[in-house]
Amino acid sequence: MDNTISDYLIQKNDGYFVITYGGKEFTTPNGSAIKNADVELLNLIIGELKINKKADPSFFGFYSVYCTYRDFFCDTSTIFSKDEFKKIIESDISLNTVAGPECMDQVAQFSSLTEMLEKKNILHTIFGWSNNFDKIVDHFYDCYIQLTPVQRACAVNSSQVHESMLYGIILAMGECTEKQYAMAIAAANAIIPGVFSDATSEELDWVIERISSDAAVLNKFNKLVNI
């Protein structure tokens, strides 16, 4: 539904700031009130609603990440089983490099991932990651279950938007910068000028800017949310 931005207000209720719309609490798709102890996050959400002209959780941003967290992680603290996690990781874009020699150029941009794995003696080989897949699942599942509910929500958003739960976890843990995250996602998508014939410097610059911005949203959300 299209909403008029002037109808969104921030009010204090039971120790939290809440967004109201038309005199009623504005909610997530599952009906949870959009509230937070820090007003800055709500201002960012309203700013997005002003740009998008409507509340659409399919559009990546503070509102969509909030909906994921509030509806699936805040109260229930959703934790995937190891089998569920493994199924997600099977399609992780950072583990599915091209079959040719260009894969080494891709892996070169995965330094945050490879450094974490090398500490566990899990190495990338000429066969890719396949020989060590179960070890990768074991290591990152241990990392995943140690994340806070907010961090898990951010990692899931990374998986949904950028097809990499692994890099979502790495970013949530503070083990990579926003630009390193963006470079890894770009490389996984074969956007490496001079290596892949259809990749250009202009495309890479645009992709890095966009994905770095997405990573910044995840990092800022992780810092600001307080329910």
C-alpha positions, 0 to 999 in steps of 0.5 A: 500500500502506498503511504503518505510520508507525513502520516508517519510519526515517532512516539514514545511508548513503554520505554521505546520509540515506535513508528505510528501511521494514521494514529496506529502503530506501524507494524511488520508484515507479521504484525509486530510493532516497529519499535526501538530504544534508539530513535535513529534507527526509526528515522532511517526506516522512515527515510526509506519509506519516504524514498520508496513511497511505500512499505515494501519488505522485498526492497533491501534496507533498514525496513526489510532487515528490521522485518526479518529480525523482528518477525523471525529472530527477535522473540523466537531467536530462530536457529537453523539446524545443521542440516538446514544450514548445510543446505543453505551453504551448498548454494553459497556463491562464494563456494561456487566459483567457475570451473576454469583457471579464473577461479583463482582470481575469484578466490583471491578476492575472498581473503576474509574467507580463506584466512578464517579457513586457513586458521583451521587448516582448511585450504582451497585446492585445485578441486575448489572447496568440495574436498573440504565442504563438510569442514567448512560447514562445521566451522561456520555452523559453530560461528553461526550459533554463536552470533546474536539474534541480530547478527543472525538476521543480518547474515540471513539477509546477506544470504537472501540478497547477495547469496552468501550466508558465509560472507554474511556471517563474516561481516556480522563477526567484524572479520571483513570490511564493507569493501572487502565484503563487496569485492568478494560478492562482486568476484563471486559474480564473475565481475573482475575486469581483465579476467572475465571478458564481459566485466568492465571497470565501470560495472565493478565500480557501480557494484562495489558502491552498491554492495558496500552500501548494503553492507553498511546497512547491515553493520549500522542495523547491528549497532542501532537495534535495541528492542 
